[in-house]
Every structure is written in C-alpha cells, then in structure tokens.
Amino acid sequence: MRAKALAAAVLVALALPTSALAHAVLLERVPTYGARLATAPRTVSLQFDQAVDAFANSIDVRSATGKVVTAGPAHTTDSGRKVVVPLRKLRKGAYTVRWHITSNEGHVISGVYTFGVRVKPPPPTEAYGAGGPTKFEYVAKWGYFVGLALLVGGLAFRLLVLRGRTNPALDRRFYWVVGAGVVGSIELGIIGFILRGADAFQLPLDQLIYGDLSPLARGTRFGTAFIAMTLGFALVGALLFLAWLTDRTILLWPAFVLGLVLCSGLSLSGHSAVDVGSSWKSELADYVHLVAACFWVGGLVMLAFVVWPTAPGLRRDAFHRFSQLAAVLVGAMVLAGAYLAYERLPAVSDLWRARYGQVLLIKSSLVVLALSWGALHHFVVAPALERGRGVGSRAVARSLRGESAVAIAILLVVAVLVDANPPAKPVQKPTQAVVTHK
C-alpha cells in the first residue's frame, strides 16, 4: 500500500498547475483558416493581444504551386498588435499562409494555415511545402498502435478470456502491460501530432514550442480526433489507476468500453472517412479491422508475456479460450481488410504499381505468416494442451512470442499504410445523350 500511496501523491503533485511566461496570443486571422472566399482578399492580417515585433518576411503567402503572392513587406499597425501584408491579385485556387513574429519576452511565435479563393482549401497538414510523414513519424505511429493494442487488447483479454481468474503475480504484470499501453497511446499520440505540425510548419521541433497549432487541432479531422482521444485515454488511465489502487476490477469495464469508443477516432479521421467515395461502410470496416487487430495483438502479448510466465495453472484454459476468440478476430480482420482493399484500389494492377498497393502486399504477406502460425496453435497446440500435454513447454512459450513479434511487425506496416494515399480512382465522364434527327 505504501507504493500505491506514493504513486498517488506523485500524480497529485504532477497535476498541480505551473506558472508559464505570458507570450503574445493570436486573436484573429483575416482571412481565417479554412475560409472559402467568394472574392480575392487584398491583404492578410494577424491580430495579437499585445504588441509584437514583425519583419519584412513575417508573413509568407504562396499559391498551390508555391508562387509567392505577397505584394510587399509585412508591417505592423494598431500600436504593433496587428501584422499586415499586402497581396497581389489572387486567382481562383488554394493558398498557404506561414507566419512568424517575436513576442515581447523574446519568444518566436509561428503558425500556418490555408484559405481558398472560390475553392475549398486543403487542411494545414497538406499545405504547400508540407513534405508528408517522415520515418520518425512512422515509428511514433507504430508505437502508438502497439500501445493501443496493449491497452484495448490487454483489457479484452483480462475481461473476456481470463474472466476474473488471476493471481497477484499476474495482476502486477497485467497492470504493467496495460499501463504501458495507455502511456504509449497518450505520449506517442502527442508526439505524432507535434511531428505532423512540424511538417506543416516546415520548422524543426525546437522552434515549434510556441507555434500556433489551433488550425491543426480545430481545423482538421485529424486534430479533432487527436484532442478527443488524448483526453479520453487520460480518463482511461485514471480508471486503470483507480482499479489498481483500490483492487476494484469492476473499473476495468468502463475503461475497456471507453477504449473501444476512442478507437473510432482513427476510423473517423483516416482515409476511410475523408477520401472520395468514403461512406459509413468504409468507416465501419476500418473500425472492425482496427479493433480486431488490437484484440488479437494485445491478446497474444498477454498470453505470451503475462499468463505463461506467471500463471501455469491458467495456461491451458487461457490458451483454449483465446484460440477460439482469435479465430473470430482473424476472420473479421480478413473480411474487413478485403473490403477496404476493394474500395481503395481501383485496379488489381495497383497492388504492384501503386505505393499503397505495395505496402498492402507486404502487410498481407505478414498476415498470411501470422495466420499460418495461428493455425498451428489452433489445430495442433490447443488440442495437445487440452489432453494435458505440453503444459509449461518452453517451445510453446517461444512460439507464442514469435507470433506476437510477427503481429507487432504487422502494426509497423499498418503505420506506413495509414499515411499512404490510395491511388486515385478514374473520373467517369458523364455520358452524352445521342440525339437523332428525323
């Protein structure tokens, strides 16, 4: 109990507010971010809550092709609280605004947003100059998916497979695993958001600390999902902490249900929701695919690294129940994945011609390997355990760890796949009616 009390005291101390130096706050943008204007603006202006220092290049406005459209240097008005730059005559199209100023206390504040003249502008993450996801972002997203699998899949395993059968050693390791999952889901989600912002700003991370991220957080589905999921997983973490602190496992149920709800944020903000031709069917298929993968990967990790080392008496029943559940999960994954591939790939040849299809082939190859491994466990190992053979076998433990490694490798490919753009579907030209003259 002393360790639990100390942990509670540390969390309370971390929750106490800390002071921060006040810096200039952006109050208004004209045009505002995401605006679709009927007429071309003559200026871009930024209104702050205090006087700021601006430079000639403090506001950079470019067309979708990268052409600079400012007509002069930026300057301040309104006692230094407004920064204005004149524009050339803008044509129909999308425009990117990148800006930076210096606040009174010396902090450099920057931002990026888009607007359109008679067109809908792209989100800030697709502003001109944004290079797309980096290798570091892929790694962060992979860790995020692993954390999600440990959290949601670990809770599912504990509640649906173990069904309350546990011991102190298993409990300790279980909370370590799901605790790592919730921390990873929160922290790596924040890192992924910051990396996406750094790419949109075209700034190194050390210069992004005072960046205006509101266009990303409030102006994109990605940002909305990030805020909802970060706050939601913080609540999940609180429920897990209370369950561990009070030994009330009933609190694991609301944490599990909330985790399932939060997983929908990825499906509602990804390709299945925003690409042309997306529908509720593609969103549902993506959600089923994600949840089934989390259950499967998290369950494998729990079985191999939690149950097997700490609870020899539960190995046979846990293996048998998870083997039955895994068959359903893999079936759901395959069906949902096949539907999404059918929706996203206009032609079969896109599998080897388009980058999205190539990554999908790599993922499918790893899934086939995992399915073969799982079939061995389901049809060979599980019956042997039922007959009382091989319980405690090191070979079974190594085999479970191997399948877990393949499953986690699949999540790495998924991290690349979710940021790869599916090939564009050919635009069907409207058929023209043939008019015959008599």
Sequence and secondary structure as in RCSB ss.txt:
>XXXX:A:sequence
MRAKALAAAVLVALALPTSALAHAVLLERVPTYGARLATAPRTVSLQFDQAVDAFANSIDVRSATGKVVTAGPAH
TTDSGRKVVVPLRKLRKGAYTVRWHITSNEGHVISGVYTFGVRVKPPPPTEAYGAGGPTKFEYVAKWGYFVGLAL
LVGGLAFRLLVLRGRTNPALDRRFYWVVGAGVVGSIELGIIGFILRGADAFQLPLDQLIYGDLSPLARGTRFGTA
FIAMTLGFALVGALLFLAWLTDRTILLWPAFVLGLVLCSGLSLSGHSAVDVGSSWKSELADYVHLVAACFWVGGL
VMLAFVVWPTAPGLRRDAFHRFSQLAAVLVGAMVLAGAYLAYERLPAVSDLWRARYGQVLLIKSSLVVLALSWGA
LHHFVVAPALERGRGVGSRAVARSLRGESAVAIAILLVVAVLVDANPPAKPVQKPTQAVVTHK
>XXXX:A:secstr
 HHHHHHHHHHHHHHS         EEEEES TT EESS  SEEEEEESS  B  TTSEEEEETT  B B S  E
EETTTTEEEEEB    SEEEEEEEEEE TTS EEEEEEEEEESS    GGGSTT     HHHHHHHHHHHHHHII
IIIHHHIIIIIITT   HHHHHHHHHHHHHHHHHHHHHHHHHHHHHHHHHHT  GGG TTEE HHHHHHSHHHHH
HHHHHHHHHHHHHHHHHHHHHT GGGHHHHHHHHHHHHHHHHHHSHHHHSTT  HHHHHHHHHHHHHHHHHHHHH
HHIIIIIHHH GGGHHHHHHHHHHHHHHHHHHHHHHHHHHHHHH SSTTHHHHSHHHHHHHHHHHHHHHHHHHHH
HIIIIIHHHHHTT STT HHHHHHHHHHHHHHHHHHHHHHHHTTS                  
